[in-house]
Amino acid sequence: DGPLFTPTRLGAIAVANRIAMAPLTRNRAIEGRVPNPLAIQYYEQRASAGLIIAEATQISPLGQGYLDTPGIYSQGQIDAWKKVTDAVHARGGKIVLQLWHVGRISHTSLLPDGEVPVAPSALPAKAKTFTSKGFEDVSAPRALELSEIPALIQDYRQAARNAITAGFDGVEVHAANGYLIDQFLRDGSNQRTDEYGGSIENRTRLLDEVVRAIASEIGPERTGVRLSPVTPANDAHDSQPQPLFERAVERLDAIGPLAFIHVIEGATGGPRDNIAFDYQALRAKFKGAWIANNGYTKDTAEAAIASGYADVIAFGRPFIANPDLVERLRLGVALSDLDPDTLYGGGSRGYTDYPSVSGA
Ligand SMILES: C=C(C(=O)O)c1ccccc1
């Protein structure tokens, strides 16, 4: 069957193969930012993935940036997610939740009492977000006060606890794609003059404190992190990504045996070679499992695993129209294309109605 179909471990999480389902926003949460009951079937259909990284899920009301994305901060949300994890586990699958705070990639219409989004600095992103009126420019943010950082870290800690209560095997901290933690990392968005801004040491501080808090709450072996060193997504940019992310990974490695680091190579969902970057230099600084993502095919994924370049390959968009992607890669059959019109928002069409090759 080849290298993709051998088991491995991501910290405390034993996985049956080297194929992970990357987190995919689908904007189908219902009243109360609760995951849609259809999510039970949607994730259950994809439970043959070695690991499912469930969609970005906000840690607090202020951490939401898009219409109809789910949360993990209320009992109703925990209860709804528990049905999803139970269904995936019943199929022998493993599933972690991606913990999300969008920072400045948000809109006042989505925030409590029309609040403005928070960010490291009051610098608006050149980005759009998805509101009840369609795609709109994100709202101008305010800078988080130093005094607000402890409560933010507590929100991450509580969200991680809630995810374990909801039956997840662990969490992935979303530190990628120009969202809050990535905004603190990059000098294009972080112009603070306190201990969270300026030097690389200061700009990697929030990442370190958030991951330490989560690891102390649920165990480092159930804690993963997603990074995107050179993505331009959501107006993310930094003047020196190589030293920045090498220091970020060094600090993550020092926390203790984290379950995994998951790296988007190149531009999210786009070209892998937009900016020259040495990913293996990052990997060399981390003793845990390495998940690589973006644009992999069966052949490039097999080569990456066989050569030790990565331990697991994450596939995002291919999992949308191919619930049984693992089987299709094993068989080497052609993959189905997703329907872009039902990617974000809607109901079962383009969500739970894609067939498996075995017709199951
Ligand atoms: C959470 C997302 C990311 O990480 O890029 C996202 C959000 C909205 C649409 C697509 C993707």
The ligand as an SDF file (V2000), in Angstrom:
LIG
                    3D

 11 11  0  0  0  0  0  0  0  0999 V2000
  -10.0440   29.5990    8.8020 C   0  0  0  0  0  0  0  0  0  0  0  0
   -9.6850   29.8920    7.5690 C   0  0  0  0  0  0  0  0  0  0  0  0
   -8.2370   29.8460    7.2120 C   0  0  0  0  0  0  0  0  0  0  0  0
   -7.4340   29.4100    8.0480 O   0  0  0  0  0  0  0  0  0  0  0  0
   -7.8880   30.2540    6.0890 O   0  0  0  0  0  0  0  0  0  0  0  0
  -10.6810   30.2650    6.5070 C   0  0  0  0  0  0  0  0  0  0  0  0
  -11.6890   31.1790    6.8110 C   0  0  0  0  0  0  0  0  0  0  0  0
  -12.6350   31.5010    5.8460 C   0  0  0  0  0  0  0  0  0  0  0  0
  -12.5820   30.9350    4.5750 C   0  0  0  0  0  0  0  0  0  0  0  0
  -11.5440   30.0360    4.2790 C   0  0  0  0  0  0  0  0  0  0  0  0
  -10.6050   29.7000    5.2470 C   0  0  0  0  0  0  0  0  0  0  0  0
  1  2  2  0
  2  3  1  0
  2  6  1  0
  3  4  2  0
  3  5  1  0
  6  7  1  0
  6 11  2  0
  7  8  2  0
  8  9  1  0
  9 10  2  0
 10 11  1  0
M  END
$$$$
